[in-house]
């Protein structure tokens, strides 16, 4: 059980590190929010599940961890959605480098 817990914790930390890297590599708020929200939520959930599987965790702490997992799984995507919506309403627009015709040509599609 300890090995599974350690694997979950390590995988979660790796996903959160990827989230941090995405903050520096993505071009605008919208792509950053998309990349970070998903991998950070899954990474945090894996870390807490790994801690939950540790033999040192008793029943009371396990119940609190399950509550934290449930709350964070709901609150994190909701918070990111609210942040992105507020940014859009205040004038932050996505960074678009291609027009639709160029994108269609690159993908090989013909729009009629």
N, C-alpha and C positions, 0 to 999 in steps of 0.2 A: 504494500500500500504506500510505503514511503517513496518507492521509486516512481510510482504513478504520480504522486503528489509533486515530486521534484520535476518530473517531465512537464506537468501542467504549468507549474510556476515558471519554469524556464521558457516554455513556449509563449506564455502570456507576456513575460518581460521582453521577449524578442518582438512580439507584435507591437508592444508599446514603444519600443525603440524604432521600429519601422514608422510608427505614427510620428514620432519626433523628427525623423528624417524627412518625412513627407512635408512637414511644415516649411522646410527650407528649399525643397525642390519643386513644389507645385507653384504655378504662376499666379493664381489669384485666390481670393477668399473662398469662392465656391468649390474649386477643386480641392483646396486644403481642407475645408470642412467635410467634404465627402470622404476623402481619404482618411482623415483622422477620426471621424465619428465612428466609422465601422471597425477599424482595426483597434482603436483604443477601447471600445466597449467590449469586444471579444477578448482582447488581451487582459483587461481588468477582470472579466468574468473567469477566465482561465486561472489567473493568479489566485482569486478568492476560492475557486473550487479546489485548487491545489492545497491551499492552506486548510480548507475544510477537511481534506483527506489525511492531513497530518495526524499522527497518533496523539500528539499533545493537546489537541483541541477537544474540549469537553462538549456536552450536549447544549449547554446554554450559549457558549460561544458559537457553536455550529448554527444554532437558530438565528443568532444575530447576523452571522455571515450570509445565511440564506436570504434574510431580509435585505441586507445591503446589496446583494446580487440582484434581487428582484427590483429594488428601487433604482439602482444605477442603470439597469437594462432598460427601464422605462424613461428615466430622467435624462440620461445622456443624449439619446437621439432627439428627444423633445427639445432639450436646450439648444442643441445645434440647429435644429429647424427654426427655432425662435430667433437665434442669432442671425442666420442667413436671411430669414424673412425681413428682419429689421434692417439689415444691411441693404437689401434690395429696395426696400421702401424709402430709405434715405438717399438713394442714388447710386449705390455701388453696383456697377454693371459687370457682367462676366467679360473676361478678356477673350475676344474672338479674333483670331488671326486669319481666318479664311472666310471668304464669302460662300454662299450656298453653291454657286456654279462650280467653283474650284473644288469644293468638297465632293460634289457629285462626280466630277471628272476623275478625281483621285480614287474614288471608290468604284468607278466604272459603271455608275448608274446613270440612266437617262430619265430625266423628269420631263414629262410632257404636259 
